[in-house]
């Protein structure tokens, strides 16, 4: 008998009918001989409705009370799902995050899990019950309800799986797994049977929306195998686990892209020690995260400096950079929010040369100009004009043998460079 933690998101439990469908899936997993713990989100749209209610009272509601309000969304779902399971003859109990004692810090709306007391869950499992737990929420040392922020239910599921030493954590979504890239951009995108934690972290950080970064980090840290599955379509999904030394890895596992990037450039600043810190420190002090950075070679004692930020921070960062540029006597400061970042991800890069050159040739052949480049051990990212996003992703998808009908990738072979 295996212990499986399943998580169902808001879309999966968005209506009473869908909740009953989920209950049937859970019962089938239990009937197959498994112990099952279920984590659920609020019904689709419910969290937004609650936020709107709060903002109807105050544009800046107190964080502690807002968490109290938002946590009720998941309580509705766990109660309804438990009722549906009982209706099917499957004994079940539901718990809030506070009842399970998911202990967090006191950072309301973005709390971090510190400890989980799984005794009550373990006792229910011994009694043959299914256990349904509210995702997204916990409780701090003072007893105040906290919420975990974006992707919080995924994090709850992974944390419970770690605490219970579950055999697998299954994340049910509206897609049937992790794809080589977004199927809406590349019709020949292929579902991956497996991917490593390292690759999934890179994919998530570079724009893939299938899983939240925090949940993947947690799973990797505590060695919890993750599987992404569809709530609406049966299938094996995608297993996210550790890299196997004896496994022939494909060169590239996937292509991620991010439309939310903006580029900032300052020209003609003094080339001296500490110049990068002088530029980026005020940006960081404004709580703006910097992604890619390029500094040009010095010429006549001056250099140029370019970096990217999230598009939502573009105006704020550009205003700060203009002030910095004035203070430094820069020749020019300008920005561009019509860019995108495209990233190749694959652990196979460790043992293969020529990935970057193949990438650059493929983009060049389509007339796509590269503005910035960044690399890591298993990733190559480029910044291009946003109008070239779909063209660039499709060209790279084909160039690296990721198309659904390409046999070379299926066999783990390297495409011709």
KOLBALO-848720 format. One line per field, with one value per residue (C-alpha): x, y, z negated; residue number from 0. Coordinates in Angstrom, 2 decimals, decimal comma. Each point is the difference from the previous one (the first is absolute). Example, Ala and Ser with C-alpha at 12.3 -4.5 7.8 and 13.67 -1.06 7.14 Angstrom:
<drenmars>
X <- (12,30/1,37) .
Y <- (-4,50/3,44) .
Z <- (-7,80/0,66) .
guvo <- (0/1) .
</drenmars>
This chain:
<drenmars>
X <- (0,00/1,37/-0,66/-0,96/-0,64/-2,24/-0,55/-2,91/0,00/-2,84/-1,01/-0,17/-2,47/-1,70/-3,56/-1,95/0,08/3,78/0,35/-2,02/2,23/3,10/-1,55/-0,43/3,68/1,13/-2,16/1,40/3,55/-1,02/-1,75/3,23/1,57/1,55/-0,22/-0,96/0,35/-1,61/0,85/-2,40/-0,10/-3,00/-2,55/0,99/-0,61/-0,75/3,24/-0,47/-3,57/1,19/2,72/-2,60/-2,17/2,95/0,90/-3,62/0,67/3,59/2,47/2,72/-1,64/2,07/2,13/-0,98/-3,74/0,38/1,63/-2,90/-2,41/1,87/0,45/-3,77/0,09/1,81/-2,24/-3,01/1,77/1,24/-3,47/-1,73/2,61/-0,23/-3,78/0,38/2,39/-2,34/-2,84/2,06/0,47/3,60/0,64/1,74/0,82/0,99/2,32/1,04/3,70/-0,33/-1,61/2,80/2,39/1,86/2,25/1,29/1,79/-2,09/0,49/-3,65/-0,85/3,42/0,64/2,62/-0,68/2,21/-1,43/-2,92/-1,52/-1,31/-1,26/-3,68/0,35/1,98/-2,63/-2,81/1,93/0,43/-3,77/-0,49/-1,19/0,80/1,33/-0,83/2,12/-0,45/2,89/1,52/-0,29/1,64/0,25/2,78/1,30/-2,66/-2,84/-0,67/-1,01/2,53/-0,02/2,93/-0,33/-0,01/0,17/-0,65/-2,12/2,75/2,41/-2,43/-0,27/3,75/0,62/-2,59/1,52/3,41/-1,34/-1,89/2,86/-2,46/0,96/-1,17/-1,58/-2,43/-0,91/-3,24/-0,48/-1,80/2,93/1,09/3,68/3,06/0,53/3,14/-1,49/-3,41/-2,24/-1,88/3,18/1,36/-2,67/2,60/1,00/0,33/-0,87/3,07/-0,16/2,56/2,11/2,49/-0,61/2,86/-1,56/-3,46/1,40/1,62/-3,17/-2,13/2,42/0,20/-3,74/-1,63/-3,26/-0,67/1,50/1,01/3,71/-0,46/-1,73/2,72/2,73/-1,72/-0,41/3,64/1,23/-1,97/0,29/-3,74/-0,79/-2,49/-2,39/-2,03/-3,34/-3,27/-3,22/-2,01/1,96/1,49/3,68/3,43/0,83/3,59/2,21/2,40/2,81/3,76/2,36/0,99/3,71/-0,62/-2,71/0,79/-1,28/-1,39/2,07/-2,87/-3,06/-1,99/-0,26/-1,38/-0,80/-0,89/-2,03/0,32/3,53/1,17/3,51/1,79/3,27/2,36/2,69/3,33/0,53/3,47/1,68/1,25/-0,26/-3,45/-1,83/-2,38/-0,83/-0,55/-2,56/-1,76/-0,05/-2,68/-2,01/0,17/-0,86/-3,23/-0,83/0,46/1,47/2,61/0,28/2,55/3,00/2,46/2,91/1,93/3,77/1,50/0,85/1,83/-0,79/-3,73/-2,34/-3,63/-2,24/-3,23/-2,31/-3,53/-2,82/-3,58/-2,26/-2,13/3,09/1,08/-1,20/1,27/3,40/0,38/-0,69/2,63/2,52/-0,44/0,85/3,03/1,06/-0,27/2,10/2,67/0,00/-1,14/-0,28/-3,48/-2,57/-2,79/-2,29/-1,92/-3,06/-0,65/2,29/-0,35/2,38/0,29/1,83/1,26/0,05/1,57/2,37/1,39/1,91/2,50/1,35/-0,57/1,73/-1,44/-3,42/0,47/1,33/-2,94/-2,38/1,58/0,05/-3,67/-1,04/2,25/-1,53/-3,40/1,35/-0,32/2,55/1,35/0,30/1,27/1,34/0,19/1,15/0,17/0,99/-3,36/-1,50/0,60/-2,21/-0,25/-1,93/-1,66/-2,69/-3,42/-1,32/2,40/-1,16/-2,10/2,29/3,05/-1,53/-1,25/3,37/1,84/-2,55/0,69/3,76/0,41/-2,20/-2,84/-2,86/-2,49/0,81/3,79/1,49/3,48/-1,22/-2,12/3,15/2,04/2,24/1,68/-1,38/2,31/1,76) .
Y <- (0,00/3,40/3,34/2,60/3,72/1,49/3,70/1,45/3,63/2,49/-0,95/-3,69/0,78/2,97/-1,39/-2,55/-2,32/0,25/-0,61/-3,20/-1,00/0,59/-2,05/-2,93/0,26/0,05/-3,01/-1,90/0,66/-1,24/-3,07/-0,87/-0,61/3,37/2,30/3,45/3,50/2,74/3,72/2,38/3,65/2,31/-0,37/1,84/3,75/-0,17/1,57/2,93/0,42/0,15/2,52/2,18/-0,11/1,09/2,82/1,13/0,78/1,19/0,42/-1,22/-2,49/-1,13/-2,99/-2,12/0,43/-0,48/-3,37/-0,90/0,84/-1,71/-3,23/-0,57/-0,77/-3,30/-0,87/-0,04/-2,38/-2,46/-0,28/-0,56/-2,52/-1,97/-0,08/-1,30/-2,75/-1,07/-0,11/-2,51/-2,15/1,09/0,94/3,40/2,91/3,55/2,41/3,62/0,86/1,07/-3,32/-1,99/2,44/1,16/2,37/3,03/3,25/3,15/1,49/0,42/-0,63/-1,57/-2,22/-2,76/-3,45/-0,80/-3,26/-2,40/-2,19/-2,95/-2,08/0,65/-0,93/-3,15/-1,12/0,48/-1,96/-2,87/0,02/-0,40/3,53/2,34/3,36/3,32/3,03/3,67/1,24/3,50/0,52/-0,59/1,50/1,93/-0,34/2,39/-2,01/2,55/-1,47/0,61/-0,56/-1,19/2,24/-0,88/-3,76/-0,61/-3,12/-1,67/0,81/-1,40/-3,27/-0,42/0,89/-2,54/-2,63/0,70/-0,10/-3,26/-1,52/-0,59/-2,17/2,65/3,44/0,36/3,51/-0,06/2,97/0,90/-1,35/-3,63/0,53/2,10/0,70/0,77/3,48/1,68/-1,98/3,22/1,35/-3,22/-2,46/-2,81/0,43/-3,37/-1,09/-1,11/-3,33/1,23/3,01/0,72/2,38/2,13/0,30/0,71/2,75/1,64/-0,39/1,53/2,88/0,76/0,28/-3,46/0,30/-3,70/-0,03/2,68/0,34/-0,29/-3,36/-1,41/1,31/-1,62/-3,32/-0,01/0,85/-2,80/-2,47/-0,29/-1,43/2,30/-0,96/2,49/-1,41/1,21/0,09/-0,40/-2,54/-3,33/-0,61/-0,50/3,71/1,15/-1,27/2,53/-1,72/-0,09/-0,52/-3,63/-0,47/-2,95/1,72/1,38/3,54/1,87/3,02/2,45/-0,84/3,14/3,61/2,58/3,61/3,10/2,87/2,04/1,33/3,56/1,24/3,05/1,46/2,73/1,12/1,67/-0,41/-0,05/-3,40/-0,35/-2,55/0,03/1,49/-2,98/0,31/3,75/-0,66/-3,05/0,83/2,75/-2,36/-2,72/2,51/0,70/-3,73/-0,54/-3,37/-0,02/-2,98/0,08/2,37/1,00/2,44/0,95/0,09/3,31/2,59/3,22/-0,47/-0,39/-2,97/-0,84/-1,96/-1,88/-2,07/-1,39/0,27/-1,18/2,10/1,09/1,71/1,60/3,58/0,12/-1,44/2,33/3,06/-1,14/-0,75/3,46/1,59/-2,28/0,89/3,73/-0,39/-1,93/2,24/-2,84/0,68/-1,52/-2,06/-1,86/-3,00/-2,53/-1,89/-1,71/-2,97/-3,66/-2,58/-3,47/-2,74/-3,48/-2,36/-3,46/-1,95/-1,54/3,26/-1,16/-2,67/1,60/2,94/2,29/0,74/3,78/-0,04/-2,14/2,40/3,09/-1,55/-0,97/3,51/1,64/-2,11/1,50/3,57/0,22/2,36/-0,86/2,95/-1,72/-3,44/-1,79/-3,54/-2,47/-3,65/-1,23/3,14/2,48/3,12/2,75/3,27/0,85/2,38/-1,14/-0,23/-2,91/-2,08/-2,62/-0,18/-0,43/-2,66/-2,02/0,18/-1,19/-2,71/-1,48/0,63/-1,99/-2,91/0,69/-0,23/-2,75/-1,98/0,23/-3,43/1,33/1,65/-2,98/-2,13/2,58/0,76/3,31/1,92/0,98/3,26) .
Z <- (0,00/1,04/-1,65/2,60/-0,51/2,68/0,61/1,98/1,09/0,26/3,54/-0,96/-2,83/1,63/-0,13/-2,03/3,01/0,23/-3,74/0,41/2,93/-2,14/-2,82/2,39/1,08/-3,64/-0,88/2,99/-1,24/-3,48/1,46/1,83/-3,42/-0,82/-2,99/1,27/-1,42/2,08/0,10/1,72/1,02/-0,20/2,79/3,16/-0,37/-3,72/-1,22/2,41/-1,25/-3,61/0,85/1,73/-3,13/-2,14/2,37/-0,12/-3,65/0,24/2,85/-2,37/-2,37/-3,03/1,06/-3,02/0,60/3,76/-0,63/-2,30/2,81/2,84/-1,96/0,08/3,73/-0,55/-2,96/2,32/2,38/-2,61/-1,53/3,35/1,18/-3,26/0,35/3,55/-1,16/-2,79/2,53/2,01/-3,08/-0,57/-3,67/-0,10/-2,26/0,87/-1,80/0,27/-0,02/-3,63/-1,02/1,60/-1,66/3,08/-1,91/1,92/-0,68/-0,45/3,48/0,92/3,68/0,64/-3,02/0,04/-1,43/-2,98/-1,32/0,46/-2,71/2,04/-2,97/0,59/3,69/-0,75/-2,50/2,52/2,63/-2,49/-0,49/3,77/0,63/2,86/-1,22/1,67/-0,94/0,89/2,08/0,03/-3,76/-3,37/-3,45/-1,75/-3,56/-1,31/1,56/2,76/3,36/2,77/3,75/2,10/3,04/3,66/0,62/-3,69/0,48/2,01/-2,82/-2,60/1,93/0,36/-3,66/-1,16/2,30/-1,56/-3,57/0,63/2,05/2,84/2,95/2,48/0,12/2,89/1,20/1,98/2,34/3,22/2,07/0,26/-0,78/0,70/3,71/1,97/0,39/-0,06/2,42/0,77/1,60/1,52/1,13/0,14/-3,65/-1,71/-3,51/-1,94/-1,81/-2,52/-0,83/-2,78/-2,91/1,29/3,45/-1,43/-2,20/3,01/2,09/-2,77/-0,62/3,72/0,53/-0,04/-1,97/-0,72/-3,51/-2,46/-0,74/-3,79/0,32/2,27/-2,33/-2,97/1,82/1,07/-3,50/-1,65/2,91/0,62/3,46/1,77/2,76/2,06/1,18/1,49/-2,02/3,19/2,05/-1,06/0,70/-1,59/-0,16/-0,54/-2,83/-1,53/-1,86/-0,42/2,91/0,52/0,73/2,28/2,01/3,47/-0,29/2,99/0,95/-0,61/-2,08/0,63/1,11/-2,40/0,76/-1,97/1,42/-3,21/0,55/0,61/0,80/-1,42/1,29/-1,19/2,46/-0,68/-3,73/-1,61/0,18/-3,55/-2,83/-1,59/2,98/0,21/-3,70/0,37/2,73/-1,43/-3,72/0,33/2,22/-2,67/-2,74/1,90/-0,26/3,74/0,98/2,76/2,35/2,84/-0,10/2,74/-0,36/3,12/0,35/-1,12/2,66/-0,88/-3,68/0,54/0,17/0,74/-2,35/0,84/-2,19/0,03/-2,56/-0,21/2,20/-2,97/-1,45/3,28/-0,56/-3,58/0,95/3,00/-2,19/-2,51/2,75/1,54/-3,34/-0,34/3,52/-0,72/-3,15/1,92/3,07/2,26/3,71/0,30/-1,90/1,77/-0,34/2,09/-1,21/3,36/-0,63/-1,00/-1,41/1,55/-1,90/0,91/-2,98/-0,26/-2,24/3,19/0,56/-2,60/2,34/3,42/1,65/2,65/-1,53/0,15/3,56/1,17/-1,74/1,57/3,50/-0,23/-1,05/2,59/2,77/-0,90/-0,13/-3,79/-1,56/-3,46/-2,40/-3,16/-0,93/-3,35/-0,73/-2,87/-0,20/1,32/1,59/2,81/0,09/2,60/0,16/3,32/1,27/-1,19/3,58/0,58/-2,98/1,77/3,03/-2,21/-2,25/2,98/1,75/-3,12/-0,70/3,42/-0,04/-3,22/1,04/-2,43/2,50/-0,77/3,15/-0,42/-0,75/-0,84/-3,20/-0,99/0,06/-1,91/2,98/0,66/2,96/2,83/-0,81) .
guvo <- (0/1/2/3/4/5/6/7/8/9/10/11/12/13/14/15/16/17/18/19/20/21/22/23/24/25/26/27/28/29/30/31/32/33/34/35/36/37/38/39/40/41/42/43/44/45/46/47/48/49/50/51/52/53/54/55/56/57/58/59/60/61/62/63/64/65/66/67/68/69/70/71/72/73/74/75/76/77/78/79/80/81/82/83/84/85/86/87/88/89/90/91/92/93/94/95/96/97/98/99/100/101/102/103/104/105/106/107/108/109/110/111/112/113/114/115/116/117/118/119/120/121/122/123/124/125/126/127/128/129/130/131/132/133/134/135/136/137/138/139/140/141/142/143/144/145/146/147/148/149/150/151/152/153/154/155/156/157/158/159/160/161/162/163/164/165/166/167/168/169/170/171/172/173/174/175/176/177/178/179/180/181/182/183/184/185/186/187/188/189/190/191/192/193/194/195/196/197/198/199/200/201/202/203/204/205/206/207/208/209/210/211/212/213/214/215/216/217/218/219/220/221/222/223/224/225/226/227/228/229/230/231/232/233/234/235/236/237/238/239/240/241/242/243/244/245/246/247/248/249/250/251/252/253/254/255/256/257/258/259/260/261/262/263/264/265/266/267/268/269/270/271/272/273/274/275/276/277/278/279/280/281/282/283/284/285/286/287/288/289/290/291/292/293/294/295/296/297/298/299/300/301/302/303/304/305/306/307/308/309/310/311/312/313/314/315/316/317/318/319/320/321/322/323/324/325/326/327/328/329/330/331/332/333/334/335/336/337/338/339/340/341/342/343/344/345/346/347/348/349/350/351/352/353/354/355/356/357/358/359/360/361/362/363/364/365/366/367/368/369/370/371/372/373/374/375/376/377/378/379/380/381/382/383/384/385/386/387/388/389/390/391/392/393/394/395/396/397/398/399/400/401/402/403/404/405/406/407/408/409/410/411/412/413/414/415/416) .
</drenmars>
